[in-house]
Amino acid sequence: MERARILIVGGGVVGSALACALAERGADGIVVVDLDLAGVYASSELNAGGVRATWWQPVNIETCRASLDFFRANATQVGLREHGYLWLYADTELWARAREKRALQNRFGLGVEALAPAEVWQRFPLLDRARPEVVGATFSPRDGLLNPGAVRALYRSRAEQRGVEFKNHHYVLGVATERRAGAVASLRRVAAVDVLEVARSSPLDADGAVRGMLTTHRVPLAATRREARIACDVLVNCLGAWSPILLAKIGLREVSEPVRRQIALVDVPPGPGHDVLAGLGMVVDPSGLYFHPEAGHVLAGYSIPDEPPGFDFSYDADFFERELWPRLAHRASVFERCREVRGWAGLYAVTPDRSGIAGAVAGFSNLFEAHSFTGRGVMQSWGVATGLAELLATGRYGALDLSPLARDRFDDPARWAVEELHI
């Protein structure tokens, strides 16, 4: 039987960040297992690449600000472009609340500006069809864009340099727990399988095996005969959208749901007004559309309000024409002749209050978690990792207090960390 002092299940951006933060604190015996370390289906790899600290909940602002500081210190490695976020408002009540929240945001040193409509047109001539609908906007200059894959690679590289072991193509089949009279439960070991080994001896190739297990959660029969057991002192669930699958094996109900989000790369033909895209950061439209320049194109996304939950990676053939193009052309004339280059879908792990789940799991002595950040795993990764690493090392939070993100808050709606600035 293998052994780990700290076993992290999930090697995406949050799990990799936690491994890095723990290792940099001097922790040893850290093992990370994941079915898809390459990130083919990772939520962070399939998102829009925006990073911001412009939120309405203090814990979300603070953890994102800590992550932005990390990205700024490693700007070249992660491809950081501090071009800001422009958030447009068409509802007067929402705009009034945004101005109120700006005071909170700027107490954290974000330098968020409130722009009157005339200032929006002057500074962002791209939005030539925003009048008279837009009543105001916020612009957060410290926010920006980066390469999510490079962020995860940096975390992983720094962790591996300090002895962290990453096990790829490993799927957790089960978790053994122990409960003593009058005491909380503890986790003793997990049973995992190397899917790549199974794929080599079956009709499924590695990618087919991975996708099938990520979407159906059915394990090939051959896999169950090749399980390996890993004993652990501490287990941390960093599985993101797949956290409910692991928690069900421990007997816990998960409150988050996987929800598909679709994004497309859009080509804007050269012509009058094309230059207004230069240097632009992320633009969030009142319609729910968001977009930013990306490698000579425009990356655009939209979250369908009634999207059903599920592990769905399909991209709708008519998504661009149905959802994106009408909203793009409605906001800026330069998009009238744009065309779709390609599109894809990834998963959000969505909680009832649209804030993530992090901390110790009540009822267990050695179970912790960090997942379900509703589309901002990259943004919160380093802040959450450093906060949780402090808890694991000392038994309490330090400078970054993640207690508002504890899962038991869902037992009392008054404690929910409701976040409204999500896309």
Salt bridges, closest charged atoms under 4 A:
GLU2 OE1 - LYS167 NZ 2.87
GLU24 OE2 - ARG158 NE 2.85
GLU24 OE2 - ARG162 NH1 3.83
ASP28 OD1 - ARG5 NH1 3.06
GLU45 OE2 - ARG152 NH2 3.59
ASP69 OD1 - ARG72 NH1 3.31
ASP69 OD1 - ARG142 NH2 2.65
GLU82 OE1 - ARG72 NH2 2.84
GLU113 OE1 - ARG123 NH1 2.71
GLU133 OE1 - HIS330 NE2 2.88
GLU133 OE2 - ARG331 NH2 3.31
GLU165 OE2 - LYS167 NZ 3.13
GLU178 OE2 - ARG180 NE 3.27
GLU178 OE2 - ARG188 NH2 2.81
GLU197 OE2 - ARG200 NH1 2.49
GLU227 OE2 - ARG229 NE 3.37
ASP233 OD1 - ARG3 NH2 2.48
GLU254 OE1 - HIS371 NE2 3.62
GLU254 OE1 - ARG407 NH2 3.17
ASP267 OD1 - HIS297 ND1 3.47
ASP267 OD2 - ARG339 NE 3.43
ASP285 OD1 - ARG331 NE 2.34
GLU294 OE1 - ARG81 NH2 3.37
GLU294 OE1 - HIS292 ND1 3.69
GLU307 OE2 - ARG260 NE 3.03
ASP312 OD2 - ARG260 NH1 3.78
ASP316 OD1 - ARG260 NH1 3.09
ASP316 OD2 - ARG322 NH2 3.52
ASP318 OD1 - ARG322 NH1 2.55
GLU323 OE2 - ARG322 NE 2.91
GLU323 OE1 - ARG327 NH1 2.88
GLU336 OE2 - ARG129 NH2 2.40
ASP353 OD2 - ARG409 NE 2.78
GLU369 OE1 - HIS371 NE2 2.81
GLU369 OE2 - ARG407 NE 2.74
GLU390 OE1 - ARG25 NH1 2.61
ASP408 OD1 - ARG415 NH2 2.87
GLU420 OE2 - ARG97 NH2 3.05
